[in-house]
Amino acid sequence: MTTPPASFDMATYPTKETILLLTSLLEKVTLANDMAYSMEGSVSVSEGASDGHGETVAGTTNTTSSTPHGRTRGLSYSSTYTCFHARSIPSISIHAYLVRILKYCPCANECFLALLVYFDRMSKPTSSHVAPLRLDSFNVHRLVITGIMIASKLFSDVFFTNSRYAKVNPSLSSSVFASSSLDRV
């Protein structure tokens, strides 16, 4: 007796299971990028540099922040800052955040899976002078809610206002949604 081939029906697949899969992938990507940033060095000369003896070079400030695993990272690294970068890492986990989005702004599986396409496109270099975006612990939450908002407007007949999505992430204002940075998505 042969086993029929496994099939995957996105329309009937449980959304909470999709969120678990997405969480696993996003955590791996952000962890890898956080570790890459810490390996690149914590501070650049433009943001603050040390003279090698623990003293900050005159005219600069040594500003570092912690990654989720206790490592420090300077505020200047190879990825350019965007309006999506937070000043500190949000205390809510990626999984809890996705569940929160599903609770307050329900949407279909297609919206969550569209995030993968958006993030893939944003992370690739383009022919323009726009640097590819690297997902890390400082920007993943804001990029997730923005991607969900865009995907729900694309895939759903009924969607919420920008201010409703902004309320899911209190540190994100509605003005970020109107930003020209969304042109990359």
N, C-alpha and C positions, 0 to 999 in steps of 0.2 A: 504494500500500500504506500503510495507516495503522498507526501505532504504538499498541499497547495502552496504556491509562492506567497510570501508575506506581502501584504499591501498596506499602504498608508493613505488614509483618507483624512486630509487636513480639516475638512468641514466637520467631521464627526469626532475628531480627536479631542480629548478633554483639554480645555484651555489651561487648567492648573498644571497639567503634565507638560504642556508646551512651555509654560513659565519655568518649570524646573529645568528643562533642557536648555532654555535660553539663559537662565541663571548660571548654570554650570559653565557654559561657553563664555559668558561675559566675565565671570570671576577669573577664569584662566587667562583671558586676554588682558584684563586689568592688572592681574598679579604679574604677568610676564612683562608688561610695560612699566609697572612700578619698579620692578627689579632692574630693568634695563636703564631706567633713569638713575637709580642709585649707583649703578655700575659706571655710568658716564661721568660721575663726579657731582658733588653736591652744589657747587657754586661757581658761577662764571665771573670773569673779570668785570663785566658790565654791571652785574648785580651785587657784587661784593666778593672780595678775594682775601685770602689769608696770606701772610708773608711766610708761612711755613712754621711759625713759632706760636701759632694761636692768636696772633694779633691781626686785626682787620686793617687792610691797606687803607691809607688816608683817602677820603673822598668816596669810599664805598661802604656798603652795609652788608653784613653777612646775614642773610635771611634764609633760614631753612625751615622745612616743615617735615612732619613725620608721615611715613607711609603706614599702611595698616599693620605692618609687621615690625614696627619700631625703628625702621631705617630712616635716616634723614635725607632730604632731597632739597636742593636749592630751588628758589623760585624761577630760575632761568635754566631751561633745558632745551633740547633740540626742537621740540614741538613749540610752535608759537602759541601764545595765549589767545584765547577767544572769549567771547561773552559766556561761554559754557563752562569755563573753569571757575570752580569755587575757591574761596580763600582757605577752606579747610575741608577735610574729607568728611562727608556726611556720616552721621552715626548710624543711619538705617542701612541694613544690608541690601544688596541688589535684589535678592529674592523677596524680602519684605516690601521693598519699594514697588516691585512689579505687582505683587498682590494688592498693595494699596492702590495702584493705578487701576487694576481690574475692578476693585471694589467701588471706587468713586467715579471712574470713567470707563464703564464696561465697553469692551470691543471684542472683535472676533480674532481667531488665531492668525488670520492673515496680517493683522496689524503688528502682532508680536514677531512674526516671521519676517515682515518687511524691514524690521530693525536690522536684521543681519545683512540684508542687501544694502541698506543705507550706510551702515558702518563699513562694509566692504568697499563701497564706492568712495567714502570719505577718506579711507586709509590708503588709497592708491594715489600715486603722484599723477598730476594732470599736466597737460601741455602749457597751461597758464602758470603764472608765478605763485600760485597758491600752494603752500606746503601741505603735504598730507597730514591729516589729523590722527594723532595717536590717542587711543582710548586709555584713560587711566582712572585712578580712584578719585581724582579731583573733578573730572568732567563727565563720567559715565552716567550719573543720575540725571543731570540736565539734558544730556543727549538722548537718553531713553525717553523721557517725557516729551521732548520735542519730536522725536521720531514717531512715537505713538500718536501724537496729535496729528502729524502730517499723514500718517498711514490711515488713521481713522477717517480723515476727511477724504482720502482717496478711495478707500474700500467700502465705507459705510454710507448708507443713505441718511442716517441720523448720527450727528456728532455733536460734541459739546463746544462751548465758546472757548476762546483762548484763555479768558480769565478763570474758567473752571479748571483747565489743565494747570494753570499757574497756582491755583489753590492746593493742588495735590503736592506741589513742591513749594513751600512757602518762601524759600530763599530765591525763587525764580520769579521775576516780574513779567507781566504781559508784554512789556517792551522788548524782552529778549525774543519773543516769538515773532515780532515784527522786524527783527534784525536782518540785515542783508546776508548774514552768515548762513541763513537757511537756503540760500541759492545753491549751496554745494550739495544739498540733499537731492 
